Amino acid sequence: MLRCPNEYLTQNEPLNEKAFLQPGTQQVAAGYAIYGPQTMLVLTLGDGVKGFTLDREMGSFVLTHEDIQIPTSTQEFAINMSNQRHWEAPVQRYVGELLAGEEGPLKKNYNMRWVAAMVADVHRILTRGGLFMYPRDSREPSKPGKLRLMYEANPMSFLVEQAGGASTDGHQRILDIQPEGLHQRVAVFLGSKEEVERATAYHKE
């Protein structure tokens, strides 16, 4: 959710696409609803992340998670391994080292989790930590990624950062990206801060 720019309020200009092309840092709220054994609403207003669980008897959401925090380090990652052959070299190298486990350079065993639904993967990260990756790949070299910046990457990045995590496109903080179009695409690396910083560093070597 974004504030309407002042010029559209004071000058009575009709809303157009430019009104929405604001970097993610200008968001005032973000959230999602997730359905499963429990139905939850997870929300940030820019002052931490709260989780509300649906009480079916009352017919309303009850605050059940006061201050969601993502662990700084993790042993879990989420990525679509079926696309591995299409990834750029830094992602190939990084995921290869994750899979190498204790015998590899990272000296730690990692587990892979992949739901193939961004909200479900981000929800797991908010509740137990982890790293979500959807990198760009060689199938569509003209596109910088698969996920949409404005309505996928930005709101999820806002939630993750408010919970103590981090989010980048492999090169820069996602919330700092100046949108050029409503459906602009971007690569995404988000979750536990330590692993996001490590994945981003591989792109700078």
C-alpha angles and dihedrals in degrees: 000000000000134000117248108251114253095243090065091051100043101036098040091234115166114253115259138168093280091066089066099044096097126133117256091254087074094062115118098189141008134175149139141214120228127194126209137099082336128026111226138184113204115194144174127191092182096278105086130303125284130191125213123193123207113245101206094197093052093037092224141093118261124203105250103154112048101182117007113204128186114221111249094230130036146182096208132082136177124211137137101255092189087075095052096113090058099052125110118256097259092055092045090053096044096049090044089057091047090054092048089072123187091346091056131079094273092057093215137100114238131196122214121222122180123173094167090225114098096212092051092048092048091047090056090050092050091051101040110004131252144135126273118199131185104164128183115262141198097258092081104021093172091063120075092213147330105256123077115250099211102048106018112027099034100050093042091047091050091053093046094049092047088054092054098265132113138236132196140158089234092274110041143012108283094221090059095057114112107224118231097185140014093246098039113149129222141179113249134212112167141153135058107035098229094055095042089054091048093049091048092050090059089063092055098052 
